[in-house]
């Protein structure tokens, strides 16, 4: 950890961060975000990747959109979803990097 002293986060920032962690704690949403690490997907593609019905994916994507974790692009009648920004991608990558670290026993 850096020796640089950081300003304590505001209560608003803590609330937002807590909400982000709550959102990504759902296995289906985490799988959706993992898939989006590899580029944008339609609802059908995500449903196939995640192994749930498209309606379920749509419900999760709605929550992720409201929270600014994903964004959508329309192409004709099809909607394509992607991670909102690099911070979302980094958060998901870091979570899986830490999971791999723990699983491999490197934490000992």
C-alpha positions in Angstrom: 0.0 0.0 0.0 1.2 3.5 -0.8 2.7 5.7 1.9 0.7 8.5 0.4 -2.0 9.7 2.8 -5.3 9.8 1.1 -8.3 11.9 2.1 -11.0 9.9 3.9 -13.9 9.1 1.5 -17.1 11.0 2.0 -20.2 9.1 3.3 -21.7 9.5 -0.2 -18.6 7.7 -1.7 -18.8 5.0 0.9 -22.5 4.4 0.1 -21.8 4.3 -3.7 -18.9 1.9 -3.2 -21.1 -0.3 -0.9 -23.8 -0.4 -3.6 -21.2 -1.4 -6.2 -20.0 -4.3 -4.1 -23.6 -5.4 -3.5 -24.3 -5.4 -7.2 -21.3 -7.5 -8.1 -21.9 -9.9 -5.2 -24.6 -11.6 -7.3 -23.1 -14.5 -9.2 -25.2 -13.9 -12.4 -24.2 -10.2 -12.5 -20.6 -11.1 -11.9 -20.7 -13.6 -14.8 -22.3 -10.9 -17.0 -19.6 -8.4 -16.2 -17.0 -11.1 -16.8 -18.4 -11.7 -20.2 -18.4 -8.0 -20.9 -14.6 -7.9 -20.1 -14.3 -9.5 -23.5 -16.3 -7.0 -25.4 -19.9 -6.0 -26.0 -22.7 -8.6 -26.2 -26.3 -8.8 -27.0 -28.8 -10.1 -24.3 -29.0 -13.4 -26.2 -25.2 -13.8 -26.3 -25.0 -13.0 -22.6 -27.8 -15.4 -21.7 -25.9 -18.2 -23.6 -22.6 -17.3 -21.9 -24.1 -17.0 -18.4 -26.5 -20.0 -18.8 -29.7 -18.2 -17.8 -32.8 -17.1 -19.7 -32.6 -13.8 -21.6 -35.3 -12.3 -19.4 -33.1 -13.0 -16.4 -30.1 -11.3 -18.1 -32.3 -8.3 -19.0 -33.3 -7.9 -15.3 -29.7 -7.9 -14.2 -28.6 -5.6 -17.0 -31.3 -3.1 -16.0 -29.8 -3.0 -12.5 -26.3 -2.7 -13.9 -27.3 0.1 -16.2 -29.0 2.2 -13.4 -25.8 1.8 -11.4 -23.6 3.0 -14.3 -21.8 -0.3 -14.5 -22.9 -1.1 -18.1 -24.0 1.0 -21.1 -26.0 0.0 -24.1 -25.8 0.7 -27.8 -28.7 0.1 -30.2 -28.0 -1.3 -33.7 -31.3 -1.6 -35.5 -33.6 -3.6 -33.2 -30.7 -5.2 -31.3 -29.2 -3.8 -28.1 -25.5 -4.4 -27.3 -24.1 -4.0 -23.8 -20.6 -3.2 -22.7 -18.9 -2.2 -19.4 -19.4 1.5 -18.7 -15.7 2.3 -18.4 -12.3 0.9 -17.6 -12.9 1.2 -13.9 -15.6 -1.4 -14.1 -13.3 -3.7 -16.1 -10.5 -3.2 -13.6 -12.8 -3.9 -10.6 -13.9 -7.2 -12.1 -10.4 -8.2 -13.2 -9.0 -7.4 -9.7 -11.8 -9.5 -8.0 -10.9 -12.5 -10.1 -7.1 -11.9 -9.7 -7.7 -11.9 -5.9 -9.8 -15.0 -6.2 -7.1 -16.8 -8.1 -4.5 -15.6 -5.6 -6.5 -17.1 -2.7 -7.3 -20.3 -4.6 -3.7 -20.9 -5.5 -2.5 -20.5 -2.0 -0.3 -17.5 -2.8 -1.8 -15.6 0.2 0.1 -17.8 2.7 
